[in-house]
Amino acid sequence: MAEYLAFCGIRCDLCALHVSNFKTIDREKFCWGMKRYFDFEISPNDIKSCKGCLEGGEKDCKIKPCSISKNIKNCSLCSDYPCELMKEQLTRIYSKVKDVSSLTPEDYNMFFRPYESEKNFKAFQQNIR
């Protein structure tokens, strides 16, 4: 799958839950990682795939409608970036992070790399210049 950057900077193409990756994930490991790094418990049978925000996405997302109303591809193109909505998004994600002292490269790629919005936006900005 080609690089797929959501409005908020999530790299959907790297996300374990994206439909393009979902069939290949180790569901037990995913559940373990969610508990280990985010203190979030979920059963392997309760994990659902996601098409990404360009194909639907999270119904409670506030960033997508904002980006659409401003006719921008993602938040990095907004003159208000980083706005309060984006700061809330980052805080919501990173405030849940627990102990990462034993983070392996594989765990980093599964649980953190797709969601590094600021890093993803910087790469996007460099690619459009």
N, C-alpha and C positions, 0 to 999 in steps of 0.2 A: 504494500500500500504506500502511496506517496505521502509525503508529509501533510498532515491535516491539523491545522492550528485553529482551535476554537476561538470564539470572540474573547474569552477571558484569558487566553494564552495556554490553555491545556493542549498538549500534543495528543490528540485523539488516536493518531496512528501508533503511538507507543503505549497507550492505555490498555491494560489487560482486559478490561471490560468492553472495549470497543468490539463491535460485531466481527471485525476482521481478525481479531486476536482471540476472541472468546472461546472458541472450540479447542484451542491449544493450551489454555492455562491449566495449571495444577490447582484445582479448586481448594484442596486441603491447605496447600501452601498459601494461597491467597487469603484464606480465612485466618490462618496462623499469623500472617503478616499484618492484617488489619487489627488483630488483637494486640500483637507485639508492639507495633509502632504507633497505633492510633487509639488503642483501648476501645476498639469497636468490635463487638462480637456479631458474627453472622454465620449461618449454617451454609455449607456448600450448596444445598438445595435451594437456598434463598437468593443466591447470587443471580443477577439478571444482566443481560448484555445491554449495551447502549449503542445507538447509532451516531451519537455525537450531536452537538447542538445545531449543526447545519441541517440535520435530518430529523429534528424534533427536540431531543435533549431534555434536560431537567425542567419540569414544569414550573418550579419555583424560582428559577434563575432570574435575576434582575439585570444582569449584564447583557444578555442577548437582546431584550427589547430596547435597551438603551443604545446599543451599537446599531441596531436596525434603524431606530429613529434618527440617528445621526448619519446614516448611510455610510458606515465605515465597516471594513472587513474585520477589524479587531481593535481592542482598546489601545494598542500602542499607536494607532493612527489618530487618536483623539487628542484635541488640544487641552483637554482637562486631565489627561493621564499623568499621574495616577490619581484618580478621583476617589471619593469616599466609598463608592460601590466596589471598586477594585481593591482598595485597602481592606474592606470588610471580607472580601473573598479570600485574600491572602491570609488574613488573620484567622478566618474560620478554618482554613486548611492547616496552617502551621501551629495554631494554638493547641491542636489535638495531638501533635507529634510528641511521642514519648521518647524513651531511651533509644538512641541510635548508635550507642557505643560499639555494638557488634555488627554494624551494618555491612553486609557483603556487597560486592558489585552487582550481583544478581538481584538482591533485595532493593538496592538503590534504583536499578532499572525498572523494577516492577512497581515499587511503591512511592518513589519520589520523582524520578526523572520526568515522567509525563506532566507533572503538575507544577513544575518550576516556571511559572508564568513569566516572571521577569527575565529569566535567562532565555526563554523561548521567544519573547518579544524582541530581545536584543539581536538574536540570530535572524529573526524575520526582518528587522530594520536593516541589518547588514546586507541581506539578500535582495532588498528592493532598491538599493543604491546603485 
